Structure formats: C-alpha cells, structure tokens
C-alpha cells in the first residue's frame, strides 16, 4: 500500500499543497495568459485577491521557482513578474485541470445543490 505520511519529502503534501491554495493557480494562469505583469496588473486580472494575499502568493511561487520577480531601480519602484521555465512546464497540467473544471462545472454545481 502506498502511504502519504507527513514527511518533508512527500511530493503530495510538500508541493501540491502549495498549488492547491485558493490563489496560486489563478496567479499562474494569469501570468500564462498575459505574460509579464506588474503586481497591480496581476491583482486586476484576478479581481478579488487582496494585496496582502497576492504578495504572499507571489512570494511562495517565487520560492518554489515557478515565478520570477524582477525589480528595476527606478522611482517609483517597478517590479515585474513572469513565469519561470518550471512554471511554463507546469502550465499544460494546469490547463488540463482548468479544461476539466470547465467541462464538468455544470455537473459539479448540480451535485453540490443535491447535497446541501
């Protein structure tokens, strides 16, 4: 039997838990669709994410090597975000998940209604 114990090297807990939060996939999709974006543009593209949560999410994605942050020495400061090579390699998997979600949304919503 395959187990998924809470150990540091378990890929299910360690990596997928980072991507399974409410905002990470939306940030990655936004950068995929829109290319290089500034912080405020990412926030506008998502709409209902707070500045604090976007900052936390971007830091996590940067720490995981999925997003690159580039700061320019200008006044006012200019910071841009883009996907890294690893982030781009992850995209087909995210796109498959998004496609599945779109294709099955109606059935899922109906099922949720039945179980309320």
C-alpha positions in Angstrom: 0.0 0.0 0.0 1.3 3.5 -0.9 1.2 5.8 2.0 1.2 9.6 2.2 2.8 10.4 5.5 3.5 13.9 6.7 7.2 13.8 5.9 9.2 16.6 4.3 9.9 14.8 1.1 6.3 13.7 0.3 5.6 15.4 -3.0 1.8 15.2 -2.5 2.0 17.2 0.7 5.0 19.3 0.0 4.4 20.6 -3.5 0.8 20.0 -4.3 -0.4 21.7 -1.1 1.3 24.9 -2.3 -0.5 24.7 -5.6 -3.8 23.7 -4.0 -4.4 27.0 -2.3 -7.1 29.4 -3.4 -4.9 31.8 -5.4 -1.7 30.1 -6.8 -3.3 28.5 -9.8 -5.1 31.8 -10.7 -1.8 33.7 -10.5 0.0 31.2 -12.7 -2.9 31.2 -15.2 -2.9 35.0 -15.3 0.8 35.1 -16.0 0.5 32.4 -18.6 -2.3 34.3 -20.5 -1.0 37.8 -20.0 2.8 37.4 -20.0 5.0 39.7 -17.9 2.9 41.6 -15.4 3.3 44.2 -12.7 1.8 43.5 -9.2 -1.2 45.8 -9.8 -1.9 44.2 -13.2 -2.0 40.7 -11.6 -4.3 41.9 -9.0 -6.6 43.5 -11.6 -6.6 40.3 -13.7 -7.8 38.2 -10.7 -10.1 40.8 -9.2 -11.0 39.6 -5.7 -7.5 39.0 -4.3 -6.2 41.3 -1.6 -2.8 43.0 -1.9 -1.5 41.1 1.1 -2.7 37.7 -0.2 -1.2 38.4 -3.7 2.1 39.3 -2.1 2.1 36.1 0.0 1.2 34.0 -3.1 3.8 35.6 -5.3 6.5 35.1 -2.6 5.5 31.4 -2.3 5.5 30.9 -6.1 8.8 32.6 -6.4 10.3 30.5 -3.6 9.1 27.4 -5.4 10.8 28.5 -8.6 7.6 28.9 -10.6 7.5 32.8 -10.8 10.4 35.2 -11.4 10.4 38.6 -9.8 12.4 41.4 -11.5 12.8 44.7 -9.7 14.0 47.8 -11.5 16.0 50.5 -9.8 13.5 53.3 -10.7 11.5 55.9 -8.8 8.8 54.9 -8.3 9.9 51.2 -8.0 9.0 49.0 -10.9 8.6 45.2 -10.3 7.5 42.7 -12.9 6.6 39.1 -12.6 6.7 36.3 -15.1 6.7 32.5 -15.3 10.0 30.6 -15.0 10.9 27.6 -17.1 9.4 25.4 -14.4 6.3 27.5 -14.2 5.9 27.1 -18.0 6.4 23.4 -17.8 3.6 23.2 -15.2 1.1 25.0 -17.5 -0.1 22.1 -19.6 -1.1 20.3 -16.4 -2.9 23.4 -15.1 -4.6 23.8 -18.4 -5.8 20.2 -18.4 -7.3 20.8 -14.9 -8.9 24.1 -16.0 -10.4 22.3 -19.1 -11.7 19.6 -16.9 -13.2 22.1 -14.5 -14.9 24.0 -17.3 -16.2 20.8 -18.9 -17.6 19.4 -15.6 -18.7 22.6 -13.9 -22.4 22.2 -14.5 -22.5 18.6 -13.2 -20.5 19.6 -10.2 -22.7 22.5 -9.4 -25.8 20.3 -9.7 -24.3 17.7 -7.5 -23.5 20.3 -4.9 -27.1 21.5 -4.9 -28.3 18.0 -4.3 -26.0 17.7 -1.2 -26.9 20.9 0.5 
